[in-house]
Amino acid sequence: MHGSAGSAGSACTTGDEECVCYPNATCNGALLCVSSVCVRATSTGDAGSAGTSAAANAAGSDGEPAQGGTANGGDGNGGVGNAGWSDGGGSLDGGSSNSIGGALGIGGKPSIDPKLLLIDGFGDCDEKIEPLDGRDGSWAPLSGTKEFKVGKPPNSSWLNQTCGVWATGSCSSCSEMGLGVSLSSQSYDLSKFSGMRVTYESTSTIMLRIRAKNNESHSYATTAAIPPGGPESVATVLFDKFAPNPNFDGIDKADAIQIIIADSGLYGIGVHKLELLP
């Protein structure tokens, strides 16, 4: 256990609560770096989880969200990076809680009804998302995904056997593998929220991506690499940590959220909840 900040005669450990942030503006666990000090994100809650590793790796596809080619943003051309991530869970056998920190930057925003934060928790075990706040969409595979399923897991090798959406397969040359969920047939304004949280199970590195729509063209903003995780692993990302493509039209014009596979070869991912942060 780390020593607490401010204890008499003890040093304040970098990355701990109320201590100085790491040089890359991250903190231990689910803490956020605000004004160079690690604090708890009390407005969004802890992104904890428990469980064990998945049996396959995750993948992505556009589905209803059509693709305009591979969109980088978090990985660059030299491979996928992990910069900015703080893993609070450790090994896959214990699940994991990952967060990309930074100042929330939500001062002055109106309060949001908590009921509007849930995009999908798969309570009805189907591909449709919750019809809230003008959102009306469904889950679909990205173009390179081999097998796609909504409902119970494809087989018993998945440790989380609750309802979700699944992408599995094997491909060493596919450009797009993973999952996509449409938010609206036109566009949906994500700027009133501060970020998103996904509960997942995967042995692949993944990235989250926002697709924006401007007339019939699409543009993208992508996170840094998110580590694999056991059942009920949680990744929390603030929108100001998404890296936009040069032509990105903004999160106020979002029409889809995608979870893409950053690894090649055998993959598999299960997503059990997708929600927004106030």
Residue frames relative to the residue before (quaternion, step in Angstrom):
aa qw qx qy qz dx dy dz
M 1.0000 0.0000 0.0000 0.0000 0.00 0.00 0.00
H 0.4370 -0.6883 0.5107 0.2729 3.56 -0.98 0.85
G 0.5172 -0.6118 0.4953 0.3360 3.53 -1.20 0.56
S 0.4587 -0.6939 0.4758 0.2858 3.59 -0.99 0.78
A 0.5714 -0.6018 0.4388 0.3446 3.51 -1.19 0.65
G 0.8002 0.3142 -0.2265 0.4579 3.51 -1.07 0.74
S 0.4566 0.6697 -0.4733 0.3449 3.63 1.22 0.02
A 0.5422 -0.6409 0.4369 0.3232 3.54 -0.96 0.87
G 0.8551 0.1571 -0.1299 0.4768 3.54 -0.94 0.96
S 0.7021 0.4253 -0.2900 0.4920 3.62 1.17 0.07
A 0.4962 -0.6633 0.4751 0.2967 3.56 -1.12 0.70
C 0.4566 -0.6528 0.5287 0.2930 3.56 -1.19 0.60
T 0.3311 -0.7845 0.4951 0.1726 3.59 -0.56 1.16
T 0.5093 -0.6610 0.4653 0.2952 3.55 -0.77 1.08
G 0.7946 0.2959 -0.2351 0.4752 3.57 -0.90 0.96
D 0.6120 0.5445 -0.3592 0.4471 3.61 1.23 -0.28
E 0.6951 -0.4737 0.3380 0.4221 3.54 -1.29 0.32
E 0.8447 0.1063 -0.1504 0.5025 3.54 -1.00 1.04
C 0.5802 0.5264 -0.3910 0.4831 3.57 1.25 0.43
V 0.6802 -0.4937 0.3483 0.4151 3.55 -1.31 0.25
C 0.5111 -0.6474 0.4759 0.3052 3.59 -1.12 0.72
Y 0.5892 -0.5144 0.4674 0.4121 3.55 -1.34 0.17
P 0.6789 -0.5124 0.3277 0.4112 3.63 -1.17 0.41
N 0.7062 0.4308 -0.2740 0.4906 3.62 1.16 -0.56
A 0.5548 -0.6613 0.3630 0.3509 3.59 1.25 0.57
T 0.5405 0.5674 -0.4415 0.4371 3.59 0.99 0.85
C 0.2439 -0.7581 0.5907 0.1296 3.54 -1.36 0.30
N 0.6339 -0.5174 0.4024 0.4106 3.56 -1.29 0.11
G 0.8391 0.1828 -0.1344 0.4945 3.53 -1.20 0.66
A 0.7644 -0.3421 0.2752 0.4722 3.56 -1.02 -0.88
L 0.3782 0.7323 -0.4887 0.2861 3.59 1.23 0.26
L 0.2846 -0.7492 0.5744 0.1663 3.56 -1.17 0.61
C 0.4025 -0.6977 0.5407 0.2426 3.56 -1.14 0.67
V 0.0733 0.7881 -0.6018 0.1067 3.57 -0.47 1.24
S 0.8337 -0.0755 -0.0100 0.5470 3.56 -0.63 1.19
S 0.6841 -0.5260 0.2470 0.4408 3.56 1.02 1.02
V 0.6494 0.4562 -0.3260 0.5137 3.62 1.25 0.34
C 0.4191 -0.7117 0.5101 0.2400 3.61 -0.96 0.90
V 0.0442 0.7984 -0.5951 0.0810 3.57 -0.73 1.12
R 0.5402 -0.5963 0.4828 0.3457 3.52 -1.32 0.33
A 0.3736 -0.7092 0.5483 0.2385 3.59 -1.02 0.81
T 0.1191 -0.8610 0.4915 0.0546 3.55 0.46 1.24
S 0.6413 0.5373 -0.3387 0.4305 3.57 1.13 -0.51
T 0.7543 0.3465 -0.2109 0.5162 3.58 1.19 -0.41
G 0.4683 -0.6852 0.4489 0.3311 3.62 1.18 -0.22
D 0.5996 -0.5538 0.4286 0.3874 3.54 -1.29 0.21
A 0.2897 -0.7327 0.5873 0.1854 3.52 -1.11 0.71
G 0.1424 0.8271 -0.5281 0.1297 3.57 0.55 1.14
S 0.0117 0.7915 -0.6106 -0.0251 3.53 -1.28 0.18
A 0.1193 -0.7688 0.6203 0.1001 3.51 -1.30 0.24
G 0.4105 0.7173 -0.5059 0.2471 3.54 -1.17 0.46
T 0.4590 -0.6636 0.5161 0.2873 3.53 -1.28 -0.45
S 0.7296 -0.4966 0.2650 0.3884 3.50 -1.30 0.30
A 0.5073 -0.6316 0.4964 0.3120 3.52 -1.28 0.49
A 0.5006 -0.6585 0.4705 0.3073 3.54 -1.26 0.25
A 0.7942 0.1968 -0.1137 0.5635 3.56 1.17 -0.23
N 0.5120 -0.6620 0.4643 0.2899 3.58 -1.27 0.12
A 0.5354 -0.6853 0.4065 0.2801 3.56 -1.20 0.59
A 0.1176 -0.8061 0.5766 0.0630 3.55 -1.21 0.46
G 0.2566 -0.7980 0.5283 0.1349 3.57 -1.22 0.22
S 0.0734 0.7859 -0.6138 0.0185 3.51 -1.30 0.36
D 0.6042 -0.6158 0.3823 0.3311 3.44 -1.19 0.51
G 0.1104 -0.8060 0.5704 0.1135 3.56 0.93 -0.79
E 0.8023 -0.0336 0.0923 0.5887 3.52 -0.73 -1.09
P 0.6536 0.4249 -0.3170 0.5401 3.56 1.08 -0.65
A 0.2505 -0.7834 0.5482 0.1517 3.62 -0.32 1.15
Q 0.3899 -0.7395 0.5048 0.2150 3.56 -1.16 0.54
G 0.2336 -0.7569 0.5933 0.1431 3.50 -1.17 0.63
G 0.7363 -0.3395 0.2187 0.5429 3.56 1.08 0.62
T 0.6764 -0.4944 0.3494 0.4194 3.54 -1.27 0.21
A 0.1299 -0.7953 0.5895 0.0554 3.54 -0.79 1.03
N 0.2433 -0.7667 0.5779 0.1382 3.52 -0.64 1.13
G 0.1491 0.7931 -0.5845 0.0843 3.59 -0.96 -0.66
G 0.7888 0.2172 -0.1389 0.5580 3.56 0.87 -0.87
D 0.7497 0.4296 -0.2301 0.4476 3.58 1.12 -0.44
G 0.3001 -0.7492 0.5362 0.2474 3.61 1.05 -0.62
N 0.6321 -0.5519 0.3876 0.3816 3.57 -1.23 -0.20
G 0.6739 0.5153 -0.3011 0.4354 3.57 1.19 -0.14
G 0.7339 -0.3709 0.2252 0.5226 3.57 1.19 0.41
V 0.6168 -0.5804 0.4009 0.3493 3.51 -1.28 0.36
G 0.2091 -0.7878 0.5689 0.1100 3.56 -0.94 0.90
N 0.3472 -0.7347 0.5465 0.2024 3.56 -1.25 0.38
A 0.3147 0.7995 -0.4746 0.1912 3.58 1.30 0.14
G 0.7957 0.3387 -0.2431 0.4393 3.51 -1.07 0.78
W 0.6219 0.5663 -0.3484 0.4138 3.60 1.22 -0.22
S 0.1049 -0.7506 0.6492 0.0644 3.49 -1.14 0.77
D 0.1763 -0.8089 0.5566 0.0697 3.58 -0.46 1.20
G 0.1770 -0.8260 0.5308 0.0678 3.54 -0.52 1.18
G 0.6825 0.5307 -0.2911 0.4096 3.59 1.20 -0.15
G 0.4016 -0.7238 0.4807 0.2896 3.59 1.13 -0.45
S 0.8594 -0.0886 0.0720 0.4983 3.58 -0.90 -0.97
L 0.6328 -0.5334 0.4070 0.3865 3.53 -1.29 0.43
D 0.6245 0.5647 -0.3488 0.4116 3.58 1.03 -0.72
G 0.7332 0.3810 -0.2452 0.5071 3.59 1.17 -0.32
G 0.5323 -0.5968 0.4239 0.4251 3.56 1.24 0.13
S 0.1763 -0.7967 0.5621 0.1354 3.58 -1.17 -0.08
S 0.1837 -0.7427 0.6323 0.1217 3.50 -1.28 0.47
N 0.0329 -0.8287 0.5572 -0.0410 3.56 -0.41 1.23
S 0.0379 0.8039 -0.5934 0.0131 3.56 -1.05 0.67
I 0.2344 -0.6973 0.6512 0.1867 3.52 -1.21 0.63
G 0.2300 -0.8394 0.4847 0.0871 3.52 -0.33 1.32
G 0.2366 0.7387 -0.6121 0.1538 3.47 -1.38 -0.22
A 0.6525 -0.5052 0.3686 0.4280 3.55 -1.22 0.31
L 0.5162 -0.6626 0.4473 0.3073 3.56 -0.93 0.91
G 0.1518 -0.8395 0.5120 0.1003 3.56 0.99 -0.72
I 0.4986 0.6704 -0.4206 0.3537 3.60 1.04 0.69
G 0.3061 0.7707 -0.5082 0.2324 3.57 1.21 0.36
G 0.7957 0.2934 -0.2312 0.4768 3.53 -0.98 0.89
K 0.5486 0.5997 -0.4143 0.4096 3.60 1.22 -0.14
P 0.5119 -0.6365 0.4665 0.3393 3.60 -1.03 0.66
S 0.5805 -0.5741 0.4385 0.3757 3.55 -1.17 0.52
I 0.2884 -0.7637 0.5616 0.1349 3.55 -1.13 0.73
D 0.5067 -0.6290 0.4984 0.3152 3.55 -0.99 0.86
P 0.4730 -0.7024 0.4470 0.2883 3.65 -0.62 1.06
K 0.5975 0.5857 -0.3648 0.4084 3.59 1.10 -0.58
L 0.6559 0.5301 -0.3124 0.4372 3.60 1.17 -0.48
L 0.5497 0.6575 -0.3811 0.3469 3.59 1.26 -0.25
L 0.6655 0.5166 -0.3133 0.4381 3.62 1.05 -0.65
I 0.2378 -0.7457 0.6077 0.1347 3.55 -0.79 1.07
D 0.7631 -0.2301 0.1485 0.5854 3.58 0.91 -0.90
G 0.0878 -0.7847 0.6125 0.0369 3.55 -0.99 0.94
F 0.4266 -0.7485 0.4162 0.2909 3.57 1.38 0.19
G 0.2165 0.7943 -0.5325 0.1966 3.57 1.05 0.78
D 0.7306 0.3749 -0.2262 0.5239 3.58 1.17 -0.58
C 0.4101 -0.7622 0.4314 0.2544 3.59 1.32 0.12
D 0.6225 0.5147 -0.3904 0.4418 3.64 1.00 0.65
E 0.6872 -0.5320 0.3269 0.3713 3.57 -1.32 0.13
K 0.5724 0.6095 -0.3818 0.3938 3.62 1.20 -0.26
I 0.3719 -0.7094 0.5477 0.2417 3.58 -1.03 0.78
E 0.6531 -0.4943 0.3825 0.4276 3.56 -1.29 0.19
P 0.3523 -0.7581 0.5067 0.2109 3.65 -0.72 1.01
L 0.2739 0.7758 -0.5062 0.2586 3.55 0.37 1.31
D 0.8692 0.1046 -0.0650 0.4789 3.55 -1.18 0.67
G 0.7173 -0.4464 0.2508 0.4727 3.58 1.02 0.74
R 0.5167 0.6122 -0.4357 0.4103 3.60 1.25 0.02
D 0.1352 0.7772 -0.6012 0.1273 3.57 -0.91 0.90
G 0.3754 0.7297 -0.4859 0.3010 3.56 0.08 1.28
S 0.2902 -0.7457 0.5739 0.1741 3.54 -1.31 -0.24
W 0.5557 -0.6030 0.4706 0.3258 3.54 -1.35 0.32
A 0.0678 0.7764 -0.6240 0.0573 3.56 -1.18 0.65
P 0.5366 -0.6349 0.4404 0.3391 3.61 -1.16 0.45
L 0.4766 -0.5989 0.5462 0.3403 3.54 -1.30 0.36
S 0.7372 -0.5043 0.2414 0.3795 3.54 -1.24 0.55
G 0.7439 0.4176 -0.2356 0.4655 3.62 1.01 -0.71
T 0.4659 0.6942 -0.4382 0.3301 3.60 1.25 -0.01
K 0.3676 -0.7610 0.4969 0.1972 3.57 -0.77 1.02
E 0.8087 0.0541 0.0062 0.5857 3.58 0.85 -0.96
F 0.0515 -0.8025 0.5932 -0.0386 3.56 -0.89 1.02
K 0.0750 0.8011 -0.5870 0.0897 3.56 -0.94 0.89
V 0.1282 -0.7484 0.6445 0.0897 3.56 -1.16 0.71
G 0.6107 0.5190 -0.4106 0.4348 3.56 -0.89 0.97
K 0.7882 -0.1939 0.1965 0.5500 3.55 -0.90 -0.95
P 0.6571 -0.5293 0.3461 0.4102 3.63 -1.14 0.50
P 0.6209 -0.5757 0.3841 0.3680 3.61 -1.15 0.58
N 0.7974 -0.0405 0.0443 0.6004 3.59 1.12 -0.63
S 0.6837 -0.5250 0.3441 0.3721 3.57 -1.33 0.15
S 0.5101 0.6601 -0.4264 0.3497 3.63 1.21 -0.11
W 0.5916 0.5446 -0.3746 0.4617 3.60 1.21 -0.35
L 0.4084 -0.7520 0.4673 0.2222 3.55 -0.74 1.04
N 0.6845 0.3621 -0.2652 0.5745 3.58 1.17 -0.49
Q 0.1289 -0.8434 0.5209 0.0255 3.57 -0.31 1.27
T 0.4482 0.6703 -0.4734 0.3544 3.60 1.19 0.38
C 0.6888 -0.4937 0.3350 0.4118 3.58 -1.28 0.29
G 0.1770 0.7650 -0.6036 0.1378 3.52 -1.18 0.67
V 0.4646 -0.6147 0.5274 0.3580 3.54 -1.26 -0.49
W 0.1548 -0.8337 0.5300 -0.0056 3.57 -0.87 1.03
A 0.0253 -0.7563 0.6536 0.0130 3.53 -1.16 0.76
T 0.0729 0.8033 -0.5822 0.1016 3.58 -0.68 1.09
G 0.3602 0.7322 -0.5405 0.2049 3.54 -1.28 0.31
S 0.3207 -0.7084 0.5846 0.2314 3.51 -1.31 -0.34
C 0.2176 0.7636 -0.5817 0.1765 3.56 -0.81 1.02
S 0.2156 -0.7999 0.5499 0.1064 3.58 -0.76 1.02
S 0.7741 0.3286 -0.1727 0.5129 3.59 1.22 -0.30
C 0.4450 0.6948 -0.4654 0.3202 3.63 1.23 0.12
S 0.4194 -0.7297 0.4854 0.2370 3.58 -0.96 0.85
E 0.8099 0.1305 -0.0394 0.5705 3.60 1.07 -0.66
M 0.1108 0.7702 -0.6196 0.1029 3.55 -0.64 1.14
G 0.5255 0.6357 -0.4533 0.3378 3.56 -0.96 0.81
L 0.5573 -0.5983 0.4806 0.3169 3.52 -1.30 -0.51
G 0.0749 -0.7796 0.6180 0.0678 3.54 -1.20 0.52
V 0.1109 -0.7681 0.6249 0.0846 3.55 -1.14 0.63
S 0.3252 -0.7459 0.5500 0.1882 3.56 -0.75 1.05
L 0.3135 -0.7610 0.5450 0.1598 3.56 -1.06 0.80
S 0.7872 -0.0803 0.1022 0.6028 3.55 1.10 -0.72
S 0.5448 -0.6065 0.4586 0.3537 3.57 -1.18 0.49
Q 0.7098 0.3618 -0.2388 0.5552 3.58 1.24 -0.38
S 0.6407 -0.4492 0.3396 0.5220 3.60 0.07 -1.28
Y 0.2251 -0.7611 0.5975 0.1140 3.54 -1.28 0.47
D 0.4040 -0.7378 0.4966 0.2142 3.56 -0.92 0.94
L 0.1310 -0.8073 0.5738 0.0433 3.59 -0.43 1.25
S 0.4984 0.7057 -0.4127 0.2886 3.60 1.22 -0.25
K 0.6078 0.5534 -0.3644 0.4376 3.62 1.19 -0.29
F 0.6616 0.4310 -0.2941 0.5386 3.57 1.33 -0.03
S 0.4767 -0.6976 0.4615 0.2703 3.60 -1.21 0.41
G 0.7970 -0.1383 0.1189 0.5757 3.59 1.17 -0.44
M 0.3757 -0.7079 0.5402 0.2567 3.54 -1.26 -0.39
R 0.1889 -0.7565 0.6169 0.1075 3.53 -1.32 0.40
V 0.0773 -0.7932 0.6037 0.0216 3.57 -0.94 0.94
T 0.2209 -0.7392 0.6244 0.1222 3.56 -1.03 0.90
Y 0.0901 0.8380 -0.5143 0.1587 3.55 -0.49 1.21
E 0.1841 -0.7209 0.6471 0.1663 3.54 -1.45 0.06
S 0.2362 0.7795 -0.5400 0.2121 3.59 -0.65 1.08
T 0.2526 -0.7320 0.6023 0.1937 3.55 -1.21 0.51
S 0.5956 0.5286 -0.3658 0.4817 3.58 1.29 0.20
T 0.4998 -0.5696 0.5461 0.3572 3.51 -1.33 0.34
I 0.0938 -0.8059 0.5838 0.0285 3.57 -0.93 0.89
M 0.1571 -0.7429 0.6329 0.1512 3.56 -1.35 0.12
L 0.3368 -0.7050 0.5813 0.2271 3.57 -1.14 0.63
R 0.0523 -0.8103 0.5836 -0.0047 3.55 -1.03 0.77
I 0.2441 -0.7362 0.6152 0.1413 3.55 -1.06 0.85
R 0.1608 -0.7670 0.6131 0.1003 3.56 -0.93 0.91
A 0.1700 -0.7785 0.5995 0.0749 3.56 -0.85 1.03
K 0.2272 -0.7798 0.5736 0.1062 3.54 -1.13 0.72
N 0.0044 0.7624 -0.6462 0.0339 3.54 -0.96 0.99
N 0.7727 -0.1357 0.0045 0.6201 3.54 -0.11 1.36
E 0.7777 -0.2947 0.2094 0.5143 3.64 -0.51 -1.06
S 0.5895 0.5674 -0.3757 0.4353 3.62 1.23 0.13
H 0.2453 -0.7712 0.5752 0.1192 3.55 -1.22 0.61
S 0.0417 -0.7642 0.6430 0.0268 3.54 -1.22 0.61
Y 0.2983 -0.8070 0.5043 0.0740 3.55 -1.19 0.61
A 0.0702 -0.7279 0.6771 0.0827 3.51 -1.39 0.44
T 0.1225 -0.8382 0.5310 -0.0227 3.56 -0.77 1.10
T 0.4495 -0.6750 0.5137 0.2801 3.58 -1.14 0.63
A 0.5922 -0.4738 0.4835 0.4371 3.50 -1.39 -0.07
A 0.6903 -0.4758 0.3387 0.4271 3.57 -1.29 0.19
I 0.2250 -0.7523 0.6103 0.1047 3.53 -1.10 0.88
P 0.4657 -0.7151 0.4378 0.2830 3.62 -0.67 1.03
P 0.6086 -0.5130 0.4392 0.4166 3.59 -1.26 0.32
G 0.0692 -0.8163 0.5727 0.0300 3.58 -1.18 0.41
G 0.5170 -0.6305 0.4916 0.3059 3.53 -1.23 0.56
P 0.7635 -0.3595 0.2434 0.4781 3.59 -1.28 -0.08
E 0.8390 0.1299 -0.1475 0.5075 3.55 -1.03 0.93
S 0.2777 0.7208 -0.5678 0.2845 3.58 1.04 0.73
V 0.1990 -0.7939 0.5698 0.0744 3.56 -1.08 0.73
A 0.0795 -0.7649 0.6380 0.0398 3.56 -0.94 0.94
T 0.0895 -0.7932 0.6023 0.0068 3.56 -0.79 1.10
V 0.0160 0.8154 -0.5747 0.0675 3.59 -0.69 1.08
L 0.3174 -0.7231 0.5813 0.1963 3.56 -0.91 0.94
F 0.5841 -0.6256 0.3869 0.3431 3.57 -1.01 0.79
D 0.6492 0.5165 -0.3462 0.4380 3.60 1.06 -0.56
K 0.6308 0.5040 -0.3435 0.4796 3.60 1.27 0.09
F 0.4920 0.6033 -0.4568 0.4305 3.59 1.25 0.20
A 0.3044 -0.7423 0.5692 0.1797 3.58 -0.97 0.87
P 0.2492 -0.8067 0.5163 0.1436 3.63 -0.41 1.15
N 0.4945 -0.5814 0.5439 0.3487 3.52 -1.25 0.47
P 0.6760 -0.5218 0.3188 0.4112 3.64 -1.11 0.49
N 0.7560 0.3696 -0.2036 0.5005 3.59 1.07 -0.70
F 0.3066 0.7867 -0.4977 0.1986 3.59 1.22 0.28
D 0.3701 -0.7786 0.4767 0.1721 3.58 -0.79 1.07
G 0.6417 -0.5572 0.3204 0.4185 3.61 1.24 -0.02
I 0.5557 -0.6341 0.4270 0.3269 3.55 -1.14 0.68
D 0.5637 0.5850 -0.3978 0.4264 3.60 1.21 -0.17
K 0.7139 0.3776 -0.2446 0.5366 3.59 1.30 -0.12
A 0.2764 0.7945 -0.5000 0.2058 3.59 1.18 0.53
D 0.0679 -0.7908 0.6043 0.0690 3.57 -1.07 0.71
A 0.8059 0.0952 -0.0696 0.5802 3.61 1.25 -0.10
I 0.2003 -0.7144 0.6531 0.1514 3.52 -1.34 0.47
Q 0.0986 -0.8180 0.5666 0.0122 3.56 -0.83 1.00
I 0.1917 -0.7354 0.6392 0.1178 3.55 -1.20 0.65
I 0.0518 -0.8490 0.5249 -0.0312 3.54 -0.25 1.28
I 0.4631 -0.6670 0.5213 0.2623 3.54 -1.23 0.68
A 0.2574 -0.7878 0.5450 0.1266 3.55 -0.82 1.03
D 0.6675 0.4666 -0.2930 0.5009 3.61 1.28 -0.17
S 0.3408 -0.7021 0.5756 0.2442 3.55 -1.28 0.33
G 0.6384 0.5174 -0.3942 0.4114 3.55 -1.28 0.26
L 0.8033 -0.2295 0.1959 0.5135 3.56 -1.13 -0.68
Y 0.0502 0.8115 -0.5786 0.0650 3.58 -0.84 0.93
G 0.1177 0.7734 -0.6209 0.0500 3.53 -1.33 0.29
I 0.0516 0.7926 -0.6048 0.0575 3.55 -0.94 0.89
G 0.1056 -0.7539 0.6439 0.0766 3.50 -1.21 0.69
V 0.1294 -0.7804 0.6090 0.0578 3.58 -0.87 0.96
H 0.1706 -0.8284 0.5311 0.0503 3.58 -0.74 1.09
K 0.8008 -0.0011 -0.0127 0.5987 3.58 1.19 -0.31
L 0.0345 -0.7555 0.6538 0.0223 3.53 -1.16 0.76
E 0.0913 0.8106 -0.5675 0.1119 3.56 -0.68 1.11
L 0.4281 -0.6843 0.5347 0.2502 3.54 -1.30 0.43
L 0.3805 -0.7080 0.5487 0.2298 3.56 -1.25 0.47
P 0.4956 -0.6703 0.4573 0.3097 3.62 -0.92 0.80
